[in-house]
Amino acid sequence: MSSKVILRKAIRSGFVLSVLMTTYACNFNKPETKSNNLKFVQCNPDGITVPVTAPGSVPFEYEFIFVCAGNDVEWVTDDASFTFTIDFDPSATDLFESGKTHFDSKPDPTGKHKHAIKGQKVSNHAKTLFDHPYTIKATDKTGKPVPTSDPHVIPM
């Protein structure tokens, strides 16, 4: 082997090695993930609208919601085939300013949705990082109950 062949192989090998090392090093500069980490949970200053889907459940991403004092929380559905109620544990009277733990859906006065529970403002006295499970009980147009779901609200 001549020195020119050895030099070409060394340059190619060095180039490939530098690309591999750069790719490996770039993985260390990724920002910390913001999902599944309470350090990065942020409150939405506009409040939270939880969609209730048939038959009285919520989409996966709304199974656990994080709220801050002063946030408005509302539950809405665009499905006219059922109405629903929201029931928190009776001890959750500190969660909302109204002190209520039971809410009935009504026709949405804005007309944006078929039924809604509007404007439940999170209290300043809610226990932070305390899990408040609740039950959504839906009733179809014939008055027959449909299966319930049990999502959660966690004040921050």
KESE-583001 format. One line per 8 residues: number of its first residue (from 0); their letters; for each residue x, y, z of C-alpha. Coordinates in Angstrom, 1 decimal. Layout:
% residues N
NUM	A	X Y Z ~ ...
This chain:
% residues 156
0	MSSKVILR	0.0 0.0 0.0 ~ 1.3 3.4 -0.9 ~ 1.2 6.3 1.4 ~ -1.4 8.1 -0.7 ~ -3.8 5.1 -0.3 ~ -3.2 5.1 3.5 ~ -3.7 8.8 3.7 ~ -7.1 8.6 1.8
8	KAIRSGFV	-8.3 5.8 4.0 ~ -7.3 7.8 7.1 ~ -9.1 10.9 5.9 ~ -12.3 8.9 5.2 ~ -12.1 7.1 8.5 ~ -11.5 10.4 10.3 ~ -14.5 12.0 8.6 ~ -16.8 9.1 9.4
16	LSVLMTTY	-15.6 9.1 13.0 ~ -16.1 12.8 13.4 ~ -19.7 12.6 12.0 ~ -20.5 9.8 14.5 ~ -19.0 11.6 17.4 ~ -20.9 14.8 16.5 ~ -24.2 12.9 16.2 ~ -23.6 11.2 19.6
24	ACNFNKPE	-22.7 14.5 21.3 ~ -25.8 16.3 19.9 ~ -28.0 13.9 22.0 ~ -26.5 15.5 25.1 ~ -27.8 19.0 24.1 ~ -31.5 18.1 23.9 ~ -33.7 20.2 26.2 ~ -35.3 18.4 29.1
32	TKSNNLKF	-38.6 16.9 28.2 ~ -41.7 18.8 29.4 ~ -44.2 16.0 29.5 ~ -44.8 13.9 32.5 ~ -42.9 16.3 34.6 ~ -44.6 18.5 37.2 ~ -41.7 20.9 37.1 ~ -42.9 22.2 33.7
40	VQCNPDGI	-46.7 22.1 34.1 ~ -48.0 25.5 33.4 ~ -51.4 27.0 34.0 ~ -53.4 28.4 31.1 ~ -54.4 32.0 32.0 ~ -57.4 31.6 29.7 ~ -58.8 28.8 31.8 ~ -59.6 25.2 30.7
48	TVPVTAPG	-62.4 23.9 28.5 ~ -62.8 20.1 29.0 ~ -64.7 18.4 26.1 ~ -67.1 15.8 27.2 ~ -67.5 13.2 24.5 ~ -70.1 10.4 24.2 ~ -70.8 8.5 26.3 ~ -69.9 11.0 29.0
56	SVPFEYEF	-66.1 10.6 28.9 ~ -63.2 13.0 28.2 ~ -60.4 12.6 25.7 ~ -57.2 11.0 27.1 ~ -55.3 14.3 27.4 ~ -58.0 15.7 29.7 ~ -58.0 12.7 32.1 ~ -55.8 14.8 34.4
64	IFVCAGND	-56.0 18.6 34.3 ~ -53.8 21.0 36.2 ~ -55.4 24.3 37.3 ~ -54.3 27.5 39.1 ~ -56.2 29.7 41.4 ~ -58.5 32.0 39.4 ~ -58.7 29.7 36.4 ~ -62.1 29.2 34.9
72	VEWVTDDA	-62.9 25.5 34.3 ~ -65.8 24.5 32.0 ~ -67.1 21.2 30.6 ~ -68.8 21.2 27.2 ~ -70.2 18.8 24.7 ~ -71.1 19.2 21.0 ~ -73.2 16.0 21.1 ~ -76.9 16.6 21.6
80	SFTFTIDF	-77.7 13.0 22.3 ~ -76.9 13.3 26.1 ~ -76.7 15.6 29.1 ~ -74.2 15.2 31.9 ~ -73.4 16.0 35.5 ~ -70.1 16.5 37.2 ~ -69.7 15.2 40.7 ~ -66.6 15.8 42.9
88	DPSATDLF	-66.1 14.2 46.3 ~ -68.1 16.1 48.9 ~ -64.9 17.1 50.6 ~ -63.7 19.1 47.6 ~ -65.6 22.2 48.6 ~ -62.4 24.2 48.6 ~ -61.7 23.5 44.9 ~ -64.0 26.1 43.4
96	ESGKTHFD	-65.0 29.5 44.7 ~ -68.7 28.5 44.6 ~ -68.0 25.7 47.1 ~ -70.1 23.4 45.0 ~ -69.2 19.8 44.2 ~ -72.1 18.9 41.9 ~ -72.8 20.6 38.6 ~ -75.5 19.9 36.0
104	SKPDPTGK	-75.0 20.7 32.3 ~ -77.4 23.1 30.7 ~ -77.9 24.2 27.1 ~ -74.9 26.5 26.2 ~ -76.1 30.1 26.3 ~ -73.4 31.1 23.8 ~ -74.6 28.6 21.2 ~ -71.0 27.3 20.7
112	HKHAIKGQ	-71.8 23.9 22.2 ~ -74.9 21.8 22.8 ~ -74.5 21.5 26.6 ~ -72.1 23.1 29.0 ~ -71.1 23.7 32.6 ~ -69.7 27.1 32.5 ~ -67.3 29.3 34.6 ~ -66.3 27.3 37.7
120	KVSNHAKT	-63.5 29.5 39.1 ~ -60.7 27.7 41.0 ~ -60.4 29.0 44.5 ~ -57.4 30.6 46.0 ~ -57.8 28.2 49.0 ~ -57.7 25.0 47.0 ~ -55.1 22.5 48.3 ~ -52.2 22.6 45.8
128	LFDHPYTI	-51.1 19.3 44.1 ~ -54.1 17.5 45.7 ~ -55.8 15.1 43.4 ~ -59.6 15.8 43.0 ~ -61.1 12.9 41.1 ~ -64.6 13.5 39.7 ~ -67.3 11.5 38.0 ~ -69.0 12.4 34.8
136	KATDKTGK	-72.5 10.9 34.7 ~ -74.2 11.1 31.4 ~ -77.8 10.5 30.5 ~ -79.1 9.9 27.0 ~ -82.2 11.5 25.6 ~ -84.4 8.6 26.8 ~ -83.3 9.2 30.4 ~ -81.1 6.1 30.5
144	PVPTSDPH	-77.7 6.5 32.2 ~ -74.6 5.7 30.2 ~ -71.3 4.5 31.6 ~ -69.4 7.0 33.7 ~ -65.8 8.1 33.6 ~ -63.5 9.3 36.4 ~ -61.1 12.1 35.4 ~ -59.1 14.3 37.8
152	VIPM	-58.4 18.0 38.6 ~ -55.1 18.9 40.3 ~ -54.7 22.5 41.6 ~ -51.2 23.9 41.5
